[in-house]
C-alpha cells in the first residue's frame, strides 16, 4: 500500500504521465466552484 500512496503523493506534488492527467482533471473539477467564487469576488472582466 505504501508504494501506491507514495505514487499518488508524487503526482499531487508534481503531476506527470497518465496519473498526472487524472489528478489534474480531478483537481480542476474539485476547484472549479472555488475558482468561480474568487473570480466573482474580484469582479474580473474579460479582456
C-alpha positions in Angstrom: 0.0 0.0 0.0 2.9 2.4 0.7 4.2 2.4 -2.9 0.7 3.3 -4.2 0.4 6.1 -1.6 3.8 7.4 -2.5 3.0 7.4 -6.2 -0.2 9.5 -5.7 1.6 11.8 -3.3 4.2 12.4 -6.0 1.5 13.0 -8.6 -0.2 15.6 -6.4 3.1 17.5 -5.9 4.3 17.2 -9.5 1.8 15.7 -11.9 3.2 13.8 -14.8 2.1 10.9 -17.1 -1.3 9.3 -17.1 -1.6 9.6 -13.3 -0.8 13.3 -13.6 -3.5 13.8 -16.2 -6.0 12.0 -13.9 -5.0 14.1 -10.9 -5.2 17.4 -12.9 -8.8 16.5 -14.1 -9.9 15.7 -10.6 -8.3 18.9 -9.2 -9.8 21.1 -11.9 -13.3 19.7 -11.2 -13.0 20.0 -7.5 -11.6 23.5 -7.6 -14.0 24.9 -10.2 -16.5 26.2 -7.7 -13.9 27.9 -5.5 -12.3 29.5 -8.6 -15.7 30.9 -9.7 -16.3 32.3 -6.3 -12.9 34.0 -6.3 -13.3 35.5 -9.8 -16.8 36.8 -8.9 -15.4 38.4 -5.7 -12.6 40.0 -7.7 -15.1 41.2 -10.3 -12.7 40.1 -13.1 -13.8 41.3 -16.5 -12.8 39.7 -19.9 -10.2 41.4 -21.9 
